[in-house]
C-alpha cells in the first residue's frame, strides 16, 4: 500500500510543470557557478574558452557534469515534495475526516449553540432546522454531558425526523464547550435503541 502511494505521489510530482522549471533554474545557477564563475575565481581569464576546450578534450565528462547540475535539484525537489506529502498524509486525512463523515460531528458551546461543524454536518443541521444541540440530543443528555458526570456507556439517541438512531460520544474542551461525535446505528439495531436512553424528537 505504501509503495503504491509513494509511486502515485511521484507520478503526480512528475506531472507538475513547476518541478522542471525549478530544476532548470537551480541547475542553471549550479552550472554557471561550477563551469564559469568558480574557474574565474581560481584565476582563469576566459572560463568560456576553457569550457569549450574541456568539452573538445573530454566531451563525455563535460556533458555528464552539466547533466548532474540539473539532475541534482530535480531529484532533490521530487524527493522533498514526496517525503513531505507522505509524512503529512495522516494529518491531511484526519483534518478532512469531519468534512467527509456522513454522521453528525460538531462543536457546541456551553449554552448548547452549535458553533463548528463540517460541511455534511451543516447540511444535516440546516435540513432539520437545528441550531441548538439540545434539539438533537435532548436536554437530559446535554445536561449530563456538561455536568462532567462519568457515563458508564455511550448513550443512544433516536432522532425522529430522519428515523435514525445514533450512538453519541463527546469530549469536553477546556471550559468553553464540547465536541460531539454521533455514529448512526445499523438499521437492525435502530429498533432496539428506540425507547432506550435519551430520545430527541426534533422541533
Rosetta blueprint (number, residue, H / E / L):
1 X L
2 X H
3 X H
4 X H
5 X H
6 X H
7 X H
8 X H
9 X H
10 X H
11 X H
12 X H
13 X H
14 X H
15 X L
16 X L
17 X H
18 X H
19 X H
20 X H
21 X H
22 X H
23 X H
24 X H
25 X H
26 X H
27 X H
28 X H
29 X H
30 X H
31 X H
32 X H
33 X H
34 X H
35 X H
36 X H
37 X H
38 X H
39 X H
40 X H
41 X H
42 X L
43 X L
44 X L
45 X L
46 X L
47 X H
48 X H
49 X H
50 X H
51 X H
52 X H
53 X H
54 X H
55 X H
56 X H
57 X H
58 X L
59 X H
60 X H
61 X H
62 X H
63 X H
64 X H
65 X H
66 X H
67 X H
68 X H
69 X H
70 X H
71 X H
72 X H
73 X H
74 X H
75 X H
76 X H
77 X H
78 X H
79 X H
80 X H
81 X H
82 X H
83 X H
84 X H
85 X H
86 X H
87 X H
88 X L
89 X H
90 X H
91 X H
92 X H
93 X H
94 X H
95 X H
96 X H
97 X H
98 X H
99 X H
100 X H
101 X L
102 X L
103 X L
104 X L
105 X E
106 X E
107 X E
108 X E
109 X L
110 X L
111 X L
112 X L
113 X E
114 X E
115 X E
116 X E
117 X E
118 X L
119 X H
120 X H
121 X H
122 X H
123 X H
124 X H
125 X H
126 X H
127 X H
128 X L
129 X L
130 X L
131 X L
132 X E
133 X H
134 X H
135 X H
136 X H
137 X H
138 X L
139 X H
140 X H
141 X H
142 X H
143 X H
144 X H
145 X H
146 X H
147 X H
148 X L
149 X L
150 X L
151 X L
152 X L
153 X L
154 X L
155 X L
156 X E
157 X E
158 X E
159 X E
160 X H
161 X H
162 X H
163 X L
164 X E
165 X E
166 X E
167 X E
168 X E
169 X E
170 X E
171 X E
172 X E
173 X L
174 X L
175 X L
176 X L
177 X L
178 X E
179 X E
180 X E
181 X E
182 X E
183 X E
184 X E
185 X L
186 X L
187 X H
188 X H
189 X H
190 X H
191 X H
192 X H
193 X H
194 X L
195 X L
196 X L
197 X L
198 X L
199 X E
200 X E
201 X L
202 X L
203 X L
